[in-house]
Amino acid sequence: QSDHPRLAIYGLIEARLQAADLVILGGLNEGVWPGLPAPDPWLAPRIRSELGLPGLERRIGLSAHDLAMGLGAREVLLTRAKRDAGAPTIASRFWLRLEALSGGLERATHLEQWARAVDDPREHLPAERPAPRPPVAIRPRVIPVTDVDRLKADPYAFYAKRMLRLRALDPVDADASAAWRGTAVHDVLEKWARDDDCAPDALEPRVLTLLAEAHPMMRALWQPRLIEAVRWIVREMGERPERRVLAVEREGRADVAGVTLTGKFDRIDSMGDGTIGIVDYKTGQPPSVKAVRAGFSLQLGLLGLIAERGGFQGISGKASCFEYWSLARKGGEFGYISTPVDPAGKRDRIVTSELVDIAAANFTKTAQAYLTGDAPFEAKLHPEHAPYSDYDQLMRRDEWYGRDRG
């Protein structure tokens, strides 16, 4: 296809009814023009002949006819590739016949230089790692908890998302993604807590209702795992009678380091001793303790920070519990609790009482650098904590990644 008013690209059938001042007949190699006849898996050539069916070589004659028609143009250029992707090619029988009859085709040497220029990069000028530095006055002053890691690990991706307002489009008719499944599960758990008061016998019917509307294949693959996982949630909550769900899926905000930090928790529990617990549901693997110690994946701590500052309506108290309730498989069963903290800091975990302060300090440093400061939004600053590739093409990652460091 071409949008140029004087250029058209045709197949052999379309070209039969067209005329042009200059006709380029390309692909004159054996197997391309003419193409190889497709074998008949049902009838031998002699049987086809006796039945009155056209021979398999008929298409070669049609290809020769198409070539003859193309040669009738005012000016004709014949082209072929001497090599394909893996080996030298054989010139078309039509090409060889024309050379034999004409005493040798005239070569368009001036056009050969054009063809060679396509593979000549001349001076190699790869793109540099992008690091835009917009004025401080137009930088965002509101940031959700879920974007803090993006800002710290891949500032350019944050810039493209929040300042350029670019979003990746979902593929047409795509299968249900992990994000969609996570949203669906969160919706079920929210309604179970809000409308059913976490009644043990009400969660599984809600899951079955959700799956009834899903694609049959997804339902067959997902239902056994999800049913087992939600049964685990019911058991876990039954084994913790001292805990009480205070609220689910509530948004809040707090002013930190001159920036408004917003967040939405999955669940906050009253721990029975006047403190609160932050619970985040995961359909996949929760963040590792190593990532939290490196200053990333501090979502639980930032939600605790908002809660302790009274940012969630109706929620107050000091956060003393930070848990990921994962519905993924571990140890042969679906569902387990993971936490990056420990009251005494055992197993290299963060001391529970220090997580909120650590999260606040890390966020303050990042916000002062990129949101209230003038630090450049450098691409892939910490690639090990920036796994998403939505903006890799925009930042021309493959041209500079691995070249400008080390």
Sine and cosine of phi, psi and omega as CSV:
sin_phi,cos_phi,sin_psi,cos_psi,sin_omega,cos_omega
0.00,0.00,0.55,-0.84,0.04,-1.00
-0.53,-0.85,0.65,-0.76,0.06,-1.00
-1.00,-0.04,-0.03,1.00,-0.02,-1.00
-0.95,0.30,0.72,-0.70,-0.08,-1.00
-0.93,0.38,-0.31,0.95,-0.06,-1.00
-0.90,-0.43,0.18,0.98,-0.01,-1.00
-0.80,-0.61,0.73,-0.69,0.03,-1.00
-0.67,-0.75,0.63,-0.78,0.05,-1.00
-0.90,-0.44,0.89,-0.46,-0.09,-1.00
-0.87,-0.50,0.43,-0.90,0.27,-0.96
-1.00,0.09,0.04,-1.00,-0.08,-1.00
-0.90,0.44,-0.62,0.78,-0.04,-1.00
-0.94,0.33,-0.70,0.71,-0.01,-1.00
-0.90,0.43,-0.56,0.83,-0.09,-1.00
-0.95,0.33,-0.30,0.95,-0.05,-1.00
-0.88,0.47,-0.50,0.87,-0.08,-1.00
-0.97,-0.25,0.24,0.97,-0.06,-1.00
-0.89,-0.46,0.37,-0.93,0.08,-1.00
-0.68,-0.73,0.52,-0.85,-0.01,-1.00
-0.44,-0.90,0.37,-0.93,0.03,-1.00
-0.94,0.35,-0.63,0.78,0.03,-1.00
-0.82,-0.58,0.82,-0.58,0.02,-1.00
-0.88,-0.47,0.81,-0.58,0.07,-1.00
-0.97,-0.25,0.89,-0.46,0.02,-1.00
-0.98,-0.18,0.97,-0.24,-0.11,-0.99
-0.96,-0.28,0.29,-0.96,0.07,-1.00
0.98,0.22,0.54,0.84,-0.05,-1.00
-0.99,0.13,0.92,0.39,0.09,-1.00
-0.83,-0.56,0.47,-0.88,0.08,-1.00
-0.88,0.47,0.72,-0.69,-0.05,-1.00
1.00,-0.08,-0.27,0.96,0.04,-1.00
-0.93,-0.37,-0.83,0.55,0.07,-1.00
-0.62,-0.79,1.00,-0.09,0.12,0.99
-0.99,0.14,0.44,-0.90,0.09,-1.00
-0.97,0.24,0.36,-0.93,0.04,-1.00
-0.95,0.32,0.71,-0.70,0.03,-1.00
-0.91,0.41,0.74,-0.68,0.02,-1.00
-0.95,0.32,0.75,-0.66,0.00,-1.00
-0.92,0.38,0.53,-0.85,0.05,-1.00
-1.00,-0.08,0.93,-0.37,-0.05,-1.00
-0.96,0.28,-0.15,0.99,-0.11,-0.99
-0.95,-0.31,-0.62,0.78,-0.12,-0.99
-0.83,-0.56,0.74,-0.68,0.09,-1.00
-0.95,0.31,0.39,-0.92,-0.02,-1.00
-0.82,0.58,-0.65,0.76,-0.03,-1.00
-0.92,0.39,-0.63,0.77,0.02,-1.00
-0.91,0.42,-0.63,0.78,0.05,-1.00
-0.87,0.49,-0.65,0.76,-0.01,-1.00
-0.91,0.42,-0.69,0.73,-0.01,-1.00
-0.92,0.38,-0.45,0.89,0.04,-1.00
-0.99,0.10,-0.06,1.00,-0.01,-1.00
0.99,0.16,0.28,0.96,0.02,-1.00
-1.00,0.07,0.52,-0.85,0.02,-1.00
-0.90,0.44,0.53,-0.84,0.00,-1.00
-0.95,0.32,0.31,-0.95,-0.01,-1.00
-0.92,0.38,-0.36,0.93,-0.03,-1.00
-0.99,0.11,0.00,1.00,-0.05,-1.00
-0.87,0.50,-0.58,0.81,-0.03,-1.00
-0.91,0.41,-0.46,0.89,0.06,-1.00
-0.91,0.42,-0.64,0.76,0.06,-1.00
-0.90,0.45,-0.64,0.77,0.04,-1.00
-0.90,0.43,-0.62,0.79,0.04,-1.00
-0.90,0.44,-0.65,0.76,0.04,-1.00
-0.90,0.44,-0.63,0.78,0.04,-1.00
-0.89,0.45,-0.68,0.73,0.03,-1.00
-0.89,0.46,-0.64,0.77,0.02,-1.00
-0.91,0.42,-0.68,0.74,0.00,-1.00
-0.88,0.47,-0.64,0.77,0.04,-1.00
-0.91,0.42,-0.65,0.76,0.01,-1.00
-0.91,0.42,-0.55,0.83,-0.01,-1.00
-0.94,0.35,-0.17,0.98,0.01,-1.00
-0.99,0.11,0.02,1.00,0.00,-1.00
-0.95,0.31,0.24,-0.97,-0.03,-1.00
-0.89,0.46,-0.67,0.74,0.02,-1.00
-0.67,-0.74,0.74,-0.68,-0.11,-0.99
-0.77,-0.64,0.68,-0.74,0.08,-1.00
-0.84,-0.54,0.84,-0.53,0.03,-1.00
-0.98,-0.18,0.73,-0.68,-0.01,-1.00
-0.71,-0.70,0.47,-0.88,0.12,-0.99
-0.45,-0.89,0.42,-0.91,0.07,-1.00
-1.00,-0.09,0.76,-0.65,0.01,-1.00
-0.97,0.25,-0.36,0.93,0.04,-1.00
-0.68,-0.73,0.54,-0.84,0.18,-0.98
-0.98,-0.21,-0.40,-0.92,-0.09,-1.00
-0.90,0.44,-0.47,0.88,-0.13,-0.99
-0.78,-0.63,-0.25,0.97,-0.12,-0.99
-0.35,-0.94,0.25,-0.97,0.09,-1.00
-0.89,0.46,0.46,-0.89,-0.01,-1.00
-0.96,-0.27,0.26,-0.96,0.04,-1.00
-0.95,-0.30,0.76,-0.65,0.00,-1.00
-0.88,0.47,0.56,-0.83,0.01,-1.00
-0.86,0.51,0.54,-0.84,0.07,-1.00
-0.86,0.51,-0.50,0.86,0.04,-1.00
-0.93,0.38,-0.67,0.75,0.04,-1.00
-0.87,0.49,-0.75,0.66,-0.01,-1.00
-0.90,0.44,-0.61,0.80,0.00,-1.00
-0.92,0.39,-0.66,0.75,0.02,-1.00
-0.90,0.43,-0.65,0.76,0.04,-1.00
-0.89,0.46,-0.65,0.76,-0.02,-1.00
-0.91,0.41,-0.66,0.75,-0.06,-1.00
-0.97,0.25,-0.52,0.86,-0.08,-1.00
-1.00,-0.06,-0.12,0.99,-0.06,-1.00
0.98,0.19,0.22,0.97,0.02,-1.00
0.88,-0.48,0.84,-0.54,0.00,-1.00
-0.96,0.27,0.61,-0.80,0.02,-1.00
-0.96,0.28,0.78,-0.63,-0.04,-1.00
-1.00,0.08,0.68,-0.73,0.06,-1.00
-1.00,0.00,0.98,0.21,-0.13,-0.99
-0.90,0.44,-0.52,0.85,-0.02,-1.00
-0.93,0.37,-0.45,0.89,0.04,-1.00
-0.99,0.15,-0.40,0.92,0.05,-1.00
-0.88,0.47,-0.56,0.83,0.03,-1.00
-0.90,0.43,-0.59,0.81,0.05,-1.00
-0.89,0.46,-0.69,0.72,-0.03,-1.00
-0.90,0.44,-0.64,0.77,0.01,-1.00
-0.93,0.37,-0.53,0.84,-0.02,-1.00
-0.91,0.42,-0.41,0.91,0.02,-1.00
-0.88,0.47,-0.57,0.82,-0.04,-1.00
-0.99,-0.13,0.10,1.00,0.00,-1.00
-0.98,-0.22,0.96,-0.27,-0.06,-1.00
-0.97,0.25,-0.11,0.99,-0.08,-1.00
0.82,0.57,-0.79,-0.62,0.00,-1.00
-0.99,0.17,0.78,-0.63,-0.03,-1.00
-1.00,0.09,0.92,-0.39,-0.03,-1.00
-0.82,-0.57,0.97,0.24,0.02,-1.00
-0.93,0.38,0.41,-0.91,0.00,-1.00
-0.94,0.35,0.54,-0.84,0.10,-1.00
-1.00,0.10,0.34,-0.94,0.06,-1.00
-0.87,0.50,0.86,-0.50,-0.05,-1.00
-0.93,0.36,0.62,-0.79,0.02,-1.00
-0.50,-0.87,0.93,0.37,-0.02,-1.00
-0.90,0.43,0.53,-0.85,-0.03,-1.00
-0.76,-0.65,0.98,0.20,0.00,-1.00
-0.94,0.35,0.35,-0.94,0.02,-1.00
-0.86,0.51,0.54,-0.84,-0.02,-1.00
-0.86,0.50,-0.55,0.83,-0.09,-1.00
-0.90,0.43,-0.43,0.90,-0.05,-1.00
-0.97,-0.25,0.10,1.00,0.01,-1.00
-0.97,0.23,0.51,-0.86,-0.04,-1.00
-0.86,0.51,0.60,-0.80,0.08,-1.00
-0.91,-0.41,0.06,1.00,0.07,-1.00
-0.79,-0.61,0.76,-0.65,-0.03,-1.00
-0.62,-0.78,0.76,-0.65,0.07,-1.00
-0.98,0.21,0.43,-0.90,0.01,-1.00
-0.82,0.57,-0.61,0.79,-0.06,-1.00
-0.94,0.35,-0.23,0.97,0.01,-1.00
-0.98,-0.18,-0.03,1.00,-0.06,-1.00
-0.92,0.40,-0.69,0.73,0.03,-1.00
-0.88,0.47,-0.65,0.76,0.01,-1.00
-0.88,0.47,-0.68,0.73,0.00,-1.00
-0.88,0.47,-0.64,0.77,-0.07,-1.00
-0.99,0.16,-0.65,0.76,-0.08,-1.00
-1.00,0.09,-0.60,0.80,-0.04,-1.00
-0.64,-0.77,0.97,0.25,-0.06,-1.00
-0.81,0.58,-0.56,0.83,-0.01,-1.00
-0.91,0.43,-0.63,0.78,0.04,-1.00
-0.89,0.46,-0.63,0.77,0.08,-1.00
-0.89,0.46,-0.69,0.72,0.03,-1.00
-0.86,0.51,-0.70,0.71,-0.02,-1.00
-0.92,0.39,-0.59,0.81,-0.03,-1.00
-0.98,0.20,-0.75,0.66,-0.15,-0.99
-1.00,0.00,-0.53,0.85,-0.04,-1.00
-0.99,-0.16,-0.70,0.71,0.07,-1.00
-0.99,0.15,-0.28,0.96,0.03,-1.00
0.85,0.53,0.71,0.70,0.05,-1.00
-0.99,-0.15,0.69,-0.72,-0.01,-1.00
-0.75,-0.66,0.63,-0.77,0.09,-1.00
-0.95,0.31,0.67,-0.74,0.01,-1.00
-1.00,0.02,0.65,-0.76,0.07,-1.00
-0.94,0.34,0.65,-0.76,0.05,-1.00
-0.87,0.49,0.52,-0.86,0.02,-1.00
-0.93,0.36,0.74,-0.67,0.06,-1.00
0.84,0.54,0.62,0.78,-0.02,-1.00
-0.98,0.17,0.41,-0.91,0.08,-1.00
-0.93,0.37,0.32,-0.95,0.02,-1.00
-0.88,0.48,0.80,-0.59,-0.03,-1.00
-1.00,0.03,0.14,-0.99,0.05,-1.00
-0.88,0.47,-0.58,0.82,0.02,-1.00
-0.90,0.43,-0.65,0.76,0.01,-1.00
-0.91,0.42,-0.69,0.72,0.01,-1.00
-0.89,0.46,-0.65,0.76,0.03,-1.00
-0.89,0.45,-0.66,0.75,0.03,-1.00
-0.90,0.44,-0.66,0.75,-0.01,-1.00
-0.90,0.44,-0.68,0.73,0.00,-1.00
-0.91,0.42,-0.68,0.73,0.03,-1.00
-0.87,0.50,-0.63,0.78,0.01,-1.00
-0.90,0.43,-0.67,0.75,0.02,-1.00
-0.90,0.44,-0.72,0.69,-0.03,-1.00
-0.92,0.39,-0.55,0.84,0.05,-1.00
-0.91,0.42,-0.74,0.68,-0.01,-1.00
-0.92,0.40,-0.56,0.83,0.02,-1.00
-0.89,0.45,-0.67,0.74,-0.01,-1.00
-0.97,0.25,-0.63,0.78,-0.11,-0.99
-0.98,0.17,-0.66,0.75,-0.10,-0.99
-0.99,-0.13,-0.49,0.87,-0.07,-1.00
-0.95,-0.30,0.01,1.00,0.00,-1.00
0.81,0.59,0.61,0.79,0.05,-1.00
0.86,0.52,0.57,0.82,0.05,-1.00
-0.90,0.44,0.78,-0.63,-0.11,-0.99
-0.85,0.53,-0.56,0.83,-0.08,-1.00
-1.00,-0.01,0.11,0.99,-0.07,-1.00
-0.98,-0.22,-0.31,0.95,-0.10,-1.00
-0.95,0.30,-0.73,0.69,-0.06,-1.00
-0.88,0.47,-0.68,0.73,0.07,-1.00
-0.86,0.50,-0.57,0.82,0.04,-1.00
-0.91,0.41,-0.63,0.77,0.04,-1.00
-0.90,0.43,-0.68,0.74,0.01,-1.00
-0.90,0.44,-0.59,0.81,0.05,-1.00
-0.90,0.43,-0.67,0.74,0.05,-1.00
-0.88,0.48,-0.73,0.69,-0.06,-1.00
-0.94,0.34,-0.43,0.90,0.01,-1.00
-0.89,0.45,-0.43,0.90,-0.01,-1.00
-1.00,-0.06,-0.04,1.00,-0.04,-1.00
-1.00,0.06,0.21,-0.98,0.05,-1.00
-0.89,0.46,0.63,-0.78,-0.05,-1.00
-0.82,0.58,-0.63,0.77,-0.02,-1.00
-0.92,0.39,-0.69,0.73,0.03,-1.00
-0.91,0.42,-0.62,0.79,0.02,-1.00
-0.89,0.45,-0.67,0.74,-0.02,-1.00
-0.91,0.41,-0.59,0.81,-0.04,-1.00
-0.99,0.15,-0.56,0.83,-0.19,-0.98
-0.99,-0.10,-0.49,0.87,-0.13,-0.99
-0.87,0.50,-0.76,0.65,-0.03,-1.00
-0.85,0.53,-0.64,0.77,-0.04,-1.00
-0.94,0.35,-0.71,0.70,-0.07,-1.00
-0.93,0.37,-0.63,0.78,0.02,-1.00
-0.89,0.46,-0.69,0.73,0.02,-1.00
-0.90,0.44,-0.62,0.79,-0.03,-1.00
-0.93,0.37,-0.67,0.74,-0.03,-1.00
-0.95,0.31,-0.49,0.87,0.12,-0.99
-0.90,0.44,-0.58,0.81,0.06,-1.00
-0.90,0.43,-0.64,0.76,0.03,-1.00
-0.87,0.50,-0.70,0.71,-0.01,-1.00
-0.88,0.48,-0.68,0.73,0.00,-1.00
-0.90,0.43,-0.69,0.72,-0.03,-1.00
-0.88,0.47,-0.68,0.74,-0.01,-1.00
-0.94,0.35,-0.53,0.85,0.05,-1.00
-0.94,0.35,-0.45,0.90,0.00,-1.00
-0.99,0.10,-0.02,1.00,0.00,-1.00
-0.82,-0.57,0.92,0.40,-0.06,-1.00
-0.91,0.41,-0.37,0.93,-0.01,-1.00
-0.96,0.27,-0.30,0.95,0.00,-1.00
-1.00,-0.04,0.57,-0.82,-0.01,-1.00
-0.69,-0.73,0.73,-0.69,0.00,-1.00
-0.95,0.32,0.87,-0.49,0.02,-1.00
-1.00,0.08,-0.68,0.73,-0.05,-1.00
-0.28,-0.96,0.37,-0.93,0.05,-1.00
-0.71,-0.70,0.53,-0.85,0.12,-0.99
0.72,0.70,0.87,0.49,0.00,-1.00
-0.86,-0.51,0.67,-0.74,0.00,-1.00
-1.00,-0.03,0.49,-0.87,0.04,-1.00
-0.40,-0.92,0.07,-1.00,-0.01,-1.00
-0.42,-0.91,0.37,-0.93,0.05,-1.00
-0.46,-0.89,0.55,-0.83,0.04,-1.00
-1.00,0.05,0.86,-0.51,-0.03,-1.00
-0.70,-0.71,0.82,-0.57,0.08,-1.00
0.82,0.57,0.62,0.78,0.03,-1.00
0.97,0.22,0.20,0.98,-0.03,-1.00
-0.76,-0.65,0.56,-0.83,0.07,-1.00
-1.00,0.01,0.90,-0.43,0.02,-1.00
-0.99,-0.11,0.85,-0.52,-0.01,-1.00
-0.93,-0.36,0.42,-0.91,0.01,-1.00
-0.27,-0.96,0.33,-0.94,0.03,-1.00
-0.71,-0.71,0.88,-0.47,-0.02,-1.00
-1.00,0.02,0.42,-0.91,0.09,-1.00
-0.98,0.18,-0.69,0.73,-0.02,-1.00
-0.34,-0.94,0.64,-0.77,0.14,-0.99
-0.81,-0.58,0.78,-0.62,-0.02,-1.00
-0.95,-0.31,0.52,-0.86,0.24,-0.97
-1.00,0.07,0.82,-0.57,-0.11,-0.99
-0.99,0.12,-0.05,1.00,0.02,-1.00
1.00,0.01,-0.11,0.99,0.01,-1.00
-0.85,-0.52,0.30,0.95,0.00,-1.00
1.00,-0.06,-0.16,0.99,0.04,-1.00
-0.99,-0.16,0.12,-0.99,-0.01,-1.00
-0.84,-0.55,0.37,-0.93,0.04,-1.00
-0.85,-0.53,0.71,-0.70,0.01,-1.00
-0.99,-0.14,0.84,-0.55,-0.02,-1.00
-0.86,-0.50,0.75,-0.66,0.04,-1.00
-0.84,-0.54,0.83,-0.55,0.02,-1.00
-0.99,0.13,0.64,-0.77,0.05,-1.00
-0.75,-0.67,0.72,-0.69,0.12,-0.99
-1.00,0.00,-0.20,0.98,0.06,-1.00
-0.87,-0.49,-0.49,-0.87,-0.04,-1.00
-0.99,0.14,0.70,-0.71,0.06,-1.00
-0.97,0.26,0.28,-0.96,0.03,-1.00
-0.88,0.47,0.46,-0.89,-0.01,-1.00
-0.99,0.10,0.37,-0.93,0.06,-1.00
-0.90,0.44,-0.55,0.83,0.01,-1.00
-0.88,0.48,-0.67,0.74,0.01,-1.00
-0.91,0.42,-0.64,0.77,0.00,-1.00
-0.91,0.41,-0.67,0.75,0.01,-1.00
-0.90,0.43,-0.47,0.88,0.01,-1.00
-0.98,0.19,-0.06,1.00,0.03,-1.00
0.99,-0.11,0.23,0.97,0.04,-1.00
-0.89,-0.45,0.14,-0.99,0.03,-1.00
0.81,0.59,0.70,0.71,-0.01,-1.00
-0.99,-0.16,0.47,0.88,-0.06,-1.00
-0.86,0.51,-0.69,0.73,-0.01,-1.00
-0.89,0.46,-0.67,0.74,0.01,-1.00
-0.91,0.41,-0.61,0.79,0.01,-1.00
-0.94,0.33,-0.60,0.80,0.09,-1.00
-0.91,0.42,-0.62,0.78,0.08,-1.00
-0.89,0.45,-0.60,0.80,0.03,-1.00
-0.89,0.45,-0.71,0.70,0.02,-1.00
-0.89,0.46,-0.68,0.73,-0.02,-1.00
-0.89,0.45,-0.71,0.71,-0.04,-1.00
-0.91,0.41,-0.42,0.91,0.03,-1.00
-1.00,-0.04,0.19,0.98,0.06,-1.00
0.96,0.27,0.44,0.90,-0.06,-1.00
-0.98,0.18,-0.29,0.96,0.04,-1.00
-0.97,-0.24,0.85,-0.53,-0.05,-1.00
-0.86,0.51,0.78,-0.62,0.05,-1.00
0.99,0.13,0.04,1.00,-0.02,-1.00
-0.90,-0.44,0.76,-0.65,0.06,-1.00
-0.51,-0.86,0.36,-0.93,0.01,-1.00
0.83,-0.55,0.22,-0.98,0.01,-1.00
-1.00,0.00,0.68,-0.74,0.00,-1.00
-0.98,0.20,0.82,-0.57,-0.03,-1.00
-0.82,-0.57,0.07,1.00,-0.04,-1.00
-0.56,-0.83,0.75,-0.66,0.00,-1.00
-0.71,-0.70,0.93,-0.36,-0.13,-0.99
-0.72,-0.69,0.61,-0.79,0.23,-0.97
-0.97,-0.22,0.84,-0.55,0.09,-1.00
-0.98,-0.20,0.98,-0.17,-0.07,-1.00
-1.00,-0.06,0.68,-0.73,0.05,-1.00
-1.00,-0.09,0.15,0.99,0.00,-1.00
-0.97,0.23,0.12,-0.99,-0.05,-1.00
-1.00,0.03,0.69,-0.72,0.06,-1.00
-0.43,-0.90,0.76,-0.64,0.00,-1.00
0.89,0.45,0.52,0.86,0.04,-1.00
0.99,0.12,0.01,1.00,-0.01,-1.00
-0.74,-0.67,0.39,-0.92,0.02,-1.00
-1.00,-0.09,0.77,-0.63,0.04,-1.00
0.97,-0.26,0.82,-0.57,0.10,-1.00
-0.30,-0.95,0.32,-0.95,0.00,-1.00
-0.96,-0.29,0.74,-0.67,0.05,-1.00
-0.81,-0.59,0.61,-0.79,0.02,-1.00
-0.62,-0.78,0.64,-0.77,0.04,-1.00
-1.00,0.06,0.04,1.00,-0.11,-0.99
-0.84,-0.54,0.29,-0.96,0.10,-1.00
-0.47,-0.88,0.64,-0.77,-0.04,-1.00
-0.82,0.58,-0.53,0.85,-0.02,-1.00
-0.94,-0.35,0.07,1.00,0.00,-1.00
0.96,0.28,0.45,0.89,-0.03,-1.00
-0.94,0.33,0.34,-0.94,0.02,-1.00
0.80,0.60,0.61,0.79,0.07,-1.00
0.89,0.45,0.36,0.93,0.05,-1.00
-1.00,0.10,0.25,-0.97,0.03,-1.00
-0.98,0.19,0.63,-0.77,0.06,-1.00
-0.88,0.47,0.75,-0.66,-0.11,-0.99
-0.81,0.58,-0.69,0.72,-0.07,-1.00
-0.94,0.34,-0.18,0.98,-0.06,-1.00
-0.98,-0.20,-0.18,0.98,-0.14,-0.99
-0.89,0.46,-0.71,0.71,-0.03,-1.00
-0.88,0.47,-0.67,0.74,0.00,-1.00
-0.91,0.41,-0.64,0.77,0.03,-1.00
-0.90,0.43,-0.69,0.72,0.02,-1.00
-0.89,0.46,-0.67,0.74,0.01,-1.00
-0.90,0.44,-0.68,0.74,-0.02,-1.00
-0.91,0.42,-0.69,0.72,0.01,-1.00
-0.90,0.43,-0.68,0.73,0.00,-1.00
-0.91,0.40,-0.67,0.75,0.01,-1.00
-0.86,0.51,-0.70,0.72,0.00,-1.00
-0.89,0.45,-0.69,0.73,-0.02,-1.00
-0.93,0.37,-0.69,0.72,-0.02,-1.00
-0.90,0.43,-0.65,0.76,-0.01,-1.00
-0.93,0.37,-0.45,0.90,0.02,-1.00
-0.98,0.18,-0.72,0.69,-0.19,-0.98
-0.96,-0.27,-0.45,0.89,-0.10,-0.99
-0.97,-0.23,-0.70,0.72,0.07,-1.00
-0.98,-0.22,-0.13,0.99,0.07,-1.00
-0.96,-0.28,-0.13,-0.99,-0.06,-1.00
-0.89,-0.45,0.43,0.90,0.02,-1.00
-0.89,0.46,0.61,-0.79,0.01,-1.00
-0.95,0.33,0.53,-0.85,0.04,-1.00
-1.00,0.09,0.99,0.16,-0.09,-1.00
-0.98,0.22,0.62,-0.78,-0.07,-1.00
-0.98,0.21,0.65,-0.76,0.10,-0.99
0.74,0.67,0.81,0.58,-0.01,-1.00
-0.91,0.42,-0.65,0.76,0.07,-1.00
-0.77,-0.64,0.99,0.15,-0.13,-0.99
-0.87,0.49,-0.46,0.89,-0.01,-1.00
-0.92,0.39,-0.32,0.95,0.05,-1.00
-0.93,-0.37,0.25,0.97,0.01,-1.00
-0.79,-0.61,0.96,0.29,-0.12,-0.99
-0.98,0.21,-0.27,0.96,-0.11,-0.99
-0.99,0.14,0.52,-0.85,-0.12,-0.99
-0.87,-0.49,0.34,0.94,-0.07,-1.00
-0.85,0.52,-0.54,0.84,-0.10,-0.99
-0.92,-0.40,0.26,0.97,-0.02,-1.00
-0.89,0.46,-0.64,0.77,0.00,-1.00
-0.94,0.35,-0.64,0.77,0.02,-1.00
-0.88,0.48,-0.64,0.77,0.00,-1.00
-1.00,0.09,-0.01,1.00,0.01,-1.00
0.81,0.59,0.76,0.65,-0.14,-0.99
-0.84,0.54,-0.68,0.74,-0.11,-0.99
-0.92,0.39,-0.26,0.97,-0.02,-1.00
-0.99,0.12,-0.41,0.91,-0.07,-1.00
-0.80,-0.60,-0.30,0.95,-0.11,-0.99
-0.91,0.41,0.78,-0.63,-0.01,-1.00
1.00,0.10,-0.10,0.99,-0.03,-1.00
-0.98,-0.18,-0.52,0.85,-0.13,-0.99
-0.98,-0.17,0.10,1.00,0.01,-1.00
-0.72,-0.70,0.75,-0.66,0.09,-1.00
0.95,0.32,0.00,0.00,0.00,0.00
